[in-house]
Amino acid sequence: MSGRIDLMGEAALLVRWPAELAAAGAPLAAMTDLQRDPLPGVIDLVPAIDSLLVCFDPLTIDRTQLTDRLHTLATHPPLTALPTGRELVISVHYGGIDGPDLDEVAAQVGLSPQEVIDLHTATEQQVLMIGFAPGFPYLGWLPLVLHLPRRATPRVAVPAGSVAIAAGMTGIYPTTLPGGWHVIGRTDVTLFDPAADPPALLQPGDRVRFVNAETQRR
């Protein structure tokens, strides 16, 4: 069981892992390895759910040399080198107008809405990637009972700050966007600020713990 490497134009290589290794954190582990022991000429690393895009300067590094390093990471990802990242706590208003899909999610998985909230807040989740829209984090992984496909009918506009789940992950909408994830709550945290450095609040490798805003008030 190992990954594969594909050439993406003249200045990028894509390492892709099978589902088992991806779920174990291979893309983030490989990114961390390349950050800790960098190769001259590697100019950017872009992790995704099951892959890592490695952008390089072909005038600085020989592609064969880079491919050899990536082959090692593809076949033997250093899973012990998973990044710890920052630890952040994000307060969420669950259910009601802020989480219109909470009751439906609970019915689908055979739990009460409160049990869904308890599971979501009990699980520390790691930012696997930023994608879809600027600042949109994909966090994993949720308990198996909360693994649901996306909604059959996407919404035209999901409000900014919406906390939603799908495919075993949590996503947070940084701005009002179309989307098909199950919205279970909303946060007041700003996920993307073009004037900030970096603009995205969350970065791959960060760890997030969600807390129930209603519980905090008591």
ABEGO torsion letter per residue (X at the ends): XBBBBBBBEAABBBBBBBAAAAAAGAAAAAAAAAAABBBBGBABBBBBAABBBBBBBAAABBAAAAAAAAAAAAABBBAAABBAEBBBBBBBBBEEAABAAAAAAAAAAGBBAAAAAAAAAABBBBBABBBGBBGBBBBOBBBAAABBBBBABBBABBBBGBBBBBGGBBBBBABBBBBABBBABBBABBABBAABOBABABBBGBBBBBBBAAAAAX
